[in-house]
Amino acid sequence: MPRQFSPGHPAKKIERRMASDYLTKLFGLEGQVAVVVGASGVLGGAIAEGLASAGATVVVSGLNPDRGENRAQLIQEAGGKATFISADTLSRDSLVQLRDQCIEKFGRIDMLVNCAGVNSSVPYEEISDEDWQRVIDTNLTGTHLACQVFAPYFAGREEGGSVLNIGSVTAHLPLSRVFAYSASKAAVLNLTKNLAREYATQGVRFNILCPGFFPAEQNRKILDKERVDNIIGQTPLARFGEPEELVGASILLLSRGAGSFITGATLYVDGGFTAMRF
Ligand SMILES: NC(=O)c1ccc[n+]([C@@H]2O[C@H](COP(=O)([O-])OP(=O)(O)OC[C@H]3O[C@@H](n4cnc5c(N)ncnc54)[C@H](O)[C@@H]3O)[C@@H](O)[C@H]2O)c1
């Protein structure tokens, strides 16, 4: 038989929390709409599935309609709410259309995840101007355009909004052969913090999730045996990450409950890779 506490007793507050659905209030996304750009990819797809599992209606977005449609269908078949809307982060018009279509279809957008990205791996002397520009354009300018298109919408609504940009451990650390990629991610980190400052009083939170090493399409070519051995050898957990291992951190940063006082934060999900360095 639980003890009876008077209304003013300190234990009463804890008792009330226990009685209610504590975790749902902290991390639940029921009734909210999440746009995940780059969700046709490996990490974006896992994050989209995770947000849908937490109750969000997910807009799977990206360049590849086949993969995107397929991802949205899988989420629906599993009982989640998802739809595919294509968008190219290199085009402001395309992002405006994405935003407006989402608002028309669902009446709201609560969060944006910028997970589109490309990589290139060559010695510094061999980087072509085209390749440098392609990486900077997609990773940095694409993220900037999406933030610029969605942030004023979030700022204009009472509930505000939340943006999660995807960085990398190389946003802080130099890594061999990925010069344009590292520079783009360092810039995304800086932009994220600056937007967190800029929009804080308008109810829009910006955070950056920095994954360690997760085998995916864009880095498959880069991961030769020497690099794999180096990475695993320098990762305290001594393995690559699984895409699903990004979900909890994403929900924490995006959620209105648990994440309400988190903005401008950098969260590394990297098996301890950066712990060895700073
Ligand atoms: N895989 C890793 O180990 C790792 C580590 C750190 C950071 N990241 C970052 O995570 C994000 C996702 O990477 P991933 O590993 O899932 O790669 P991925 O190649 O599987 O996914 C990237 C997605 O971005 C999409 N995309 C590319 N250009 C686009 C554009 N102009 N408009 C819309 N979509 C576009 C691609 O179609 C693809 O679906 C990237 O930003 C990447 O830099 C990945």
The ligand as an SDF file (V2000), in Angstrom:
LIG
                    3D

 44 48  0  0  0  0  0  0  0  0999 V2000
   27.8700    7.4120  -42.3810 N   0  0  0  0  0  0  0  0  0  0  0  0
   28.6790    7.9850  -41.5300 C   0  0  0  0  0  0  0  0  0  0  0  0
   29.5750    7.3720  -40.9470 O   0  0  0  0  0  0  0  0  0  0  0  0
   28.5010    9.4420  -41.2070 C   0  0  0  0  0  0  0  0  0  0  0  0
   29.2860    9.9720  -40.1850 C   0  0  0  0  0  0  0  0  0  0  0  0
   29.1310   11.2940  -39.8460 C   0  0  0  0  0  0  0  0  0  0  0  0
   28.2180   12.0710  -40.5020 C   0  0  0  0  0  0  0  0  0  0  0  0
   27.4590   11.5310  -41.5100 N   0  0  0  0  0  0  0  0  0  0  0  0
   26.5020   12.4220  -42.1470 C   0  0  0  0  0  0  0  0  0  0  0  0
   25.2120   11.8710  -42.0430 O   0  0  0  0  0  0  0  0  0  0  0  0
   24.4070   12.3000  -43.1280 C   0  0  0  0  0  0  0  0  0  0  0  0
   23.7980   11.0860  -43.8130 C   0  0  0  0  0  0  0  0  0  0  0  0
   24.8290   10.2930  -44.3380 O   0  0  0  0  0  0  0  0  0  0  0  0
   24.6710    8.7400  -44.6960 P   0  0  0  0  0  0  0  0  0  0  0  0
   25.8750    8.0790  -44.1710 O   0  0  0  0  0  0  0  0  0  0  0  0
   23.3300    8.2610  -44.3120 O   0  0  0  0  0  0  0  0  0  0  0  0
   24.8430    8.8040  -46.2670 O   0  0  0  0  0  0  0  0  0  0  0  0
   23.8470    8.3660  -47.4390 P   0  0  0  0  0  0  0  0  0  0  0  0
   24.6200    8.5800  -48.6920 O   0  0  0  0  0  0  0  0  0  0  0  0
   23.2980    7.0210  -47.1700 O   0  0  0  0  0  0  0  0  0  0  0  0
   22.6750    9.4290  -47.3240 O   0  0  0  0  0  0  0  0  0  0  0  0
   22.7970   10.7280  -47.8030 C   0  0  0  0  0  0  0  0  0  0  0  0
   21.4850   11.0980  -48.4270 C   0  0  0  0  0  0  0  0  0  0  0  0
   21.5250   12.4570  -48.8370 O   0  0  0  0  0  0  0  0  0  0  0  0
   20.8130   12.5510  -50.0490 C   0  0  0  0  0  0  0  0  0  0  0  0
   21.1950   13.7500  -50.7820 N   0  0  0  0  0  0  0  0  0  0  0  0
   22.3810   14.0450  -51.3720 C   0  0  0  0  0  0  0  0  0  0  0  0
   22.3110   15.2360  -51.9800 N   0  0  0  0  0  0  0  0  0  0  0  0
   21.0560   15.7110  -51.7770 C   0  0  0  0  0  0  0  0  0  0  0  0
   20.3750   16.8880  -52.1690 C   0  0  0  0  0  0  0  0  0  0  0  0
   20.9650   17.8280  -52.9260 N   0  0  0  0  0  0  0  0  0  0  0  0
   19.0890   17.0280  -51.7920 N   0  0  0  0  0  0  0  0  0  0  0  0
   18.4630   16.0900  -51.0590 C   0  0  0  0  0  0  0  0  0  0  0  0
   19.0560   14.9500  -50.6540 N   0  0  0  0  0  0  0  0  0  0  0  0
   20.3450   14.7680  -51.0230 C   0  0  0  0  0  0  0  0  0  0  0  0
   21.1880   11.2920  -50.8120 C   0  0  0  0  0  0  0  0  0  0  0  0
   20.2470   11.0180  -51.8400 O   0  0  0  0  0  0  0  0  0  0  0  0
   21.1550   10.2730  -49.6880 C   0  0  0  0  0  0  0  0  0  0  0  0
   19.8730    9.7050  -49.5610 O   0  0  0  0  0  0  0  0  0  0  0  0
   25.3470   13.1110  -44.0470 C   0  0  0  0  0  0  0  0  0  0  0  0
   25.2210   14.4760  -43.7440 O   0  0  0  0  0  0  0  0  0  0  0  0
   26.7130   12.6290  -43.6330 C   0  0  0  0  0  0  0  0  0  0  0  0
   27.7090   13.5660  -43.8920 O   0  0  0  0  0  0  0  0  0  0  0  0
   27.5840   10.2380  -41.8860 C   0  0  0  0  0  0  0  0  0  0  0  0
  1  2  1  0
  2  3  2  0
  2  4  1  0
  4  5  1  0
  4 44  2  0
  5  6  2  0
  6  7  1  0
  7  8  2  0
  8  9  1  0
  8 44  1  0
  9 10  1  0
  9 42  1  0
 10 11  1  0
 11 12  1  0
 11 40  1  0
 12 13  1  0
 13 14  1  0
 14 15  2  0
 14 16  1  0
 14 17  1  0
 17 18  1  0
 18 19  2  0
 18 20  1  0
 18 21  1  0
 21 22  1  0
 22 23  1  0
 23 24  1  0
 23 38  1  0
 24 25  1  0
 25 26  1  0
 25 36  1  0
 26 27  1  0
 26 35  1  0
 27 28  2  0
 28 29  1  0
 29 30  1  0
 29 35  2  0
 30 31  1  0
 30 32  2  0
 32 33  1  0
 33 34  2  0
 34 35  1  0
 36 37  1  0
 36 38  1  0
 38 39  1  0
 40 41  1  0
 40 42  1  0
 42 43  1  0
M  CHG  2   8   1  16  -1
M  END
$$$$
